[in-house]
Amino acid sequence: MDNTGKASGTNRRRRRLRAEERRESILNAANTVFGQSGYDTVRIDDVAAAAGISKALIYEHFRSKQELYAELMNRAALEMLDRIVSAGSQPDAAGVERLERGARAGFMFVAEKPDAFQMFVRDVTDPEVAKQQAALRRGAVAAMVGLMEMEPADTRTGLERRNLEQLAEMVVGGFYALSDWWLRNNDADASELVSMMVSFMWLGLGRMQEGERWGPLSLRGNNVADAEHDSHERLASPGPPV
């Protein structure tokens, strides 16, 4: 029996596995280096030194520093969004519970993979990398809009698609900013951040779900009187002469 073909196939699989393992080791090393030092200051030589390999070997897997960084950002963003959406879209989640679960999943990702999170929120000078960061953020906003649209239609009365996008921009921006603060003040507990974010967001979103609107949005047929606005107006107006 001729085992030449079988042996050849086995060798190819082994080479492929070794190549995949090498690629992963490069990505792991680059994740740490970029996360700690940022895109602009890191050189391929730095990644090679962290991975314990030659620069030439890195170029066998990635054409440039930009391509390496782009893959790391994509992987990080997709994993984080998957965690948030999976947590927030569970069948028994609704309202504030949906927001809390999504926020907790997001902060847990930041806690477990701070270097990965840093890569797609840190400022960079490379316009292509900055463009990709913006695209990833738009993806996060779209995912948040999708979660909001899982809520019953009557809780979104008077809110058009663009209003949901506006709300999602604020939620995503708040999460990014608070996570960045956390990485600089790591004595805080994740539960504190979840509570702060959900309290801030839900005190507003919860009242909007009950039909309250402020300013122009209150004119879209929600049958909500601007009692609070009138109260502020009365407080700001001078009283009758004594």
C-alpha positions as CSV (number, residue, x, y, z in Angstrom):
1,M,0.0,0.0,0.0
2,D,1.4,3.4,-1.0
3,N,1.1,5.9,1.8
4,T,2.9,8.7,0.0
5,G,-0.3,10.7,-0.7
6,K,-1.6,10.3,2.8
7,A,1.8,11.4,4.3
8,S,1.8,14.4,1.9
9,G,-1.7,15.5,3.0
10,T,-0.7,15.1,6.6
11,N,2.3,17.3,6.1
12,R,0.3,20.0,4.4
13,R,-2.2,20.0,7.3
14,R,0.6,20.3,9.8
15,R,2.2,23.2,7.8
16,R,-1.2,24.9,7.7
17,L,-1.7,24.5,11.4
18,R,1.7,25.9,12.1
19,A,1.0,28.9,9.9
20,E,-2.3,29.5,11.7
21,E,-0.6,29.2,15.1
22,R,2.1,31.6,14.0
23,R,-0.5,34.1,12.7
24,E,-2.3,33.9,16.0
25,S,0.9,34.4,18.0
26,I,1.6,37.5,15.9
27,L,-1.9,38.9,16.5
28,N,-1.6,38.2,20.3
29,A,1.7,40.0,20.5
30,A,0.5,42.9,18.3
31,N,-2.7,43.2,20.4
32,T,-0.6,43.8,23.5
33,V,1.9,46.2,21.9
34,F,-0.7,48.3,20.1
35,G,-3.0,48.4,23.1
36,Q,-0.2,49.6,25.4
37,S,1.5,52.1,23.0
38,G,-0.9,53.0,20.3
39,Y,-0.8,52.7,16.6
40,D,1.3,55.7,15.7
41,T,4.4,54.9,17.9
42,V,4.5,51.2,17.3
43,R,6.8,49.7,14.5
44,I,6.6,46.3,13.0
45,D,10.0,45.7,14.7
46,D,8.3,46.2,18.1
47,V,5.7,43.6,17.2
48,A,8.3,41.2,16.0
49,A,10.3,41.6,19.2
50,A,7.2,41.0,21.3
51,A,6.3,37.9,19.3
52,G,10.0,36.6,19.4
53,I,10.2,36.3,15.6
54,S,11.8,38.2,12.7
55,K,10.1,41.2,10.9
56,A,10.3,39.3,7.7
57,L,8.1,36.5,9.2
58,I,5.4,39.0,10.1
59,Y,5.4,40.2,6.5
60,E,4.6,36.7,5.4
61,H,1.3,37.0,7.1
62,F,0.5,40.7,7.0
63,R,1.4,43.2,4.2
64,S,1.7,46.2,6.5
65,K,1.3,47.5,10.0
66,Q,-2.0,49.0,8.8
67,E,-3.4,45.6,7.8
68,L,-2.3,44.0,11.0
69,Y,-4.0,46.8,13.1
70,A,-7.1,46.6,10.9
71,E,-7.6,42.9,11.6
72,L,-7.1,43.4,15.3
73,M,-9.7,46.2,15.4
74,N,-12.2,44.1,13.4
75,R,-11.8,41.1,15.6
76,A,-12.2,43.2,18.8
77,A,-15.2,45.1,17.6
78,L,-17.0,42.0,16.3
79,E,-16.5,40.1,19.5
80,M,-17.6,43.0,21.7
81,L,-20.7,43.7,19.6
82,D,-21.6,40.0,19.6
83,R,-21.4,39.9,23.4
84,I,-23.5,43.0,23.8
85,V,-26.2,42.1,21.3
86,S,-26.4,38.5,22.5
87,A,-26.9,39.7,26.1
88,G,-29.3,42.4,25.2
89,S,-31.5,40.4,22.8
90,Q,-32.3,37.4,25.1
91,P,-36.0,36.6,25.0
92,D,-36.6,37.6,28.7
93,A,-34.8,40.9,28.4
94,A,-36.9,44.1,28.0
95,G,-36.6,47.7,28.8
96,V,-34.1,48.5,31.5
97,E,-33.1,44.9,31.8
98,R,-32.1,44.9,28.1
99,L,-29.9,48.0,28.6
100,E,-28.3,46.6,31.8
101,R,-27.4,43.3,30.3
102,G,-25.9,44.9,27.2
103,A,-23.9,47.4,29.3
104,R,-22.6,44.7,31.6
105,A,-21.5,42.5,28.6
106,G,-19.7,45.5,27.1
107,F,-17.9,46.4,30.3
108,M,-16.9,42.8,30.9
109,F,-15.3,42.8,27.4
110,V,-13.3,45.9,28.4
111,A,-12.3,44.3,31.6
112,E,-11.1,41.1,30.0
113,K,-9.5,42.7,26.9
114,P,-8.5,46.3,27.6
115,D,-5.8,46.3,25.0
116,A,-8.2,45.3,22.3
117,F,-10.7,47.9,23.4
118,Q,-8.1,50.6,23.3
119,M,-7.3,50.0,19.6
120,F,-10.6,51.1,18.2
121,V,-11.2,54.1,20.4
122,R,-7.7,55.6,20.6
123,D,-7.0,58.5,18.3
124,V,-4.7,57.7,15.3
125,T,-3.1,59.9,12.6
126,D,-3.4,57.4,9.8
127,P,-6.5,58.4,7.8
128,E,-7.3,54.9,6.7
129,V,-7.2,53.5,10.2
130,A,-9.3,56.5,11.5
131,K,-11.8,55.7,8.7
132,Q,-12.1,52.1,9.8
133,Q,-12.6,53.2,13.4
134,A,-15.4,55.4,12.3
135,A,-17.0,52.5,10.3
136,L,-16.7,50.3,13.4
137,R,-18.5,52.9,15.5
138,R,-21.2,53.2,12.9
139,G,-21.6,49.4,13.2
140,A,-21.9,49.7,17.0
141,V,-24.6,52.4,16.6
142,A,-26.5,50.2,14.1
143,A,-26.4,47.3,16.5
144,M,-27.7,49.5,19.3
145,V,-30.6,50.7,17.1
146,G,-31.4,47.1,16.4
147,L,-31.7,46.4,20.2
148,M,-33.9,49.5,20.6
149,E,-36.2,48.2,17.8
150,M,-36.7,45.0,19.8
151,E,-38.8,47.0,22.3
152,P,-42.6,47.0,21.8
153,A,-43.7,49.6,19.2
154,D,-45.9,51.5,21.7
155,T,-42.8,52.3,23.8
156,R,-41.3,54.0,20.7
157,T,-44.3,56.1,19.8
158,G,-43.2,59.5,18.3
159,L,-39.6,58.3,17.8
160,E,-38.6,58.0,14.1
161,R,-35.7,55.9,12.9
162,R,-33.4,58.9,13.0
163,N,-34.3,59.6,16.6
164,L,-33.3,56.0,17.5
165,E,-30.0,56.6,15.7
166,Q,-29.5,59.8,17.8
167,L,-30.2,57.9,21.0
168,A,-27.9,55.1,19.9
169,E,-25.1,57.6,19.2
170,M,-25.4,58.9,22.7
171,V,-25.4,55.4,24.2
172,V,-22.4,54.2,22.2
173,G,-20.5,57.5,22.8
174,G,-21.2,57.3,26.6
175,F,-20.1,53.7,26.7
176,Y,-16.8,54.5,24.9
177,A,-16.1,57.5,27.1
178,L,-16.9,55.7,30.4
179,S,-14.8,52.7,29.4
180,D,-11.9,55.0,28.5
181,W,-12.3,56.6,31.9
182,W,-12.3,53.2,33.6
183,L,-9.0,52.2,31.9
184,R,-7.5,55.3,33.4
185,N,-9.1,54.8,36.8
186,N,-9.1,51.1,37.3
187,D,-9.9,51.1,40.9
188,A,-13.6,51.4,40.0
189,D,-15.7,48.3,39.9
190,A,-17.6,47.2,36.8
191,S,-20.9,47.1,38.7
192,E,-20.4,50.8,39.6
193,L,-20.0,51.6,35.9
194,V,-23.0,49.6,34.9
195,S,-25.1,51.3,37.5
196,M,-23.9,54.7,36.5
197,M,-24.5,54.2,32.8
198,V,-27.9,52.5,33.2
199,S,-29.1,55.1,35.7
200,F,-28.1,58.0,33.5
201,M,-29.5,56.4,30.3
202,W,-32.7,54.8,31.7
203,L,-33.9,57.8,33.8
204,G,-34.3,59.5,30.4
205,L,-35.1,56.5,28.2
206,G,-37.6,55.2,30.7
207,R,-39.5,58.4,30.8
208,M,-39.5,58.5,27.0
209,Q,-40.9,55.0,26.9
210,E,-43.8,56.4,29.0
211,G,-44.4,59.0,26.3
212,E,-42.7,62.0,27.7
213,R,-40.9,64.3,25.3
214,W,-39.1,67.6,25.5
215,G,-39.3,70.4,23.0
216,P,-40.0,69.7,19.3
217,L,-40.5,65.9,20.0
218,S,-43.4,66.7,22.3
219,L,-45.3,68.1,19.3
220,R,-45.5,64.7,17.5
221,G,-48.9,63.6,18.8
222,N,-47.8,62.0,22.1
223,N,-50.5,63.7,24.1
224,V,-47.9,64.8,26.7
225,A,-48.2,68.2,28.3
226,D,-45.0,70.2,28.9
227,A,-45.8,70.5,32.6
228,E,-42.1,70.3,33.6
229,H,-41.2,72.9,31.0
230,D,-43.9,75.2,32.2
231,S,-42.7,74.7,35.8
232,H,-39.2,75.8,34.8
233,E,-40.7,78.8,33.0
234,R,-42.6,79.8,36.2
235,L,-39.5,79.5,38.3
236,A,-37.5,81.6,35.8
237,S,-40.2,84.3,35.6
238,P,-40.2,87.2,38.2
239,G,-43.0,87.1,40.7
240,P,-45.7,89.7,41.1
241,P,-44.6,93.0,42.6
242,V,-44.9,93.1,46.4
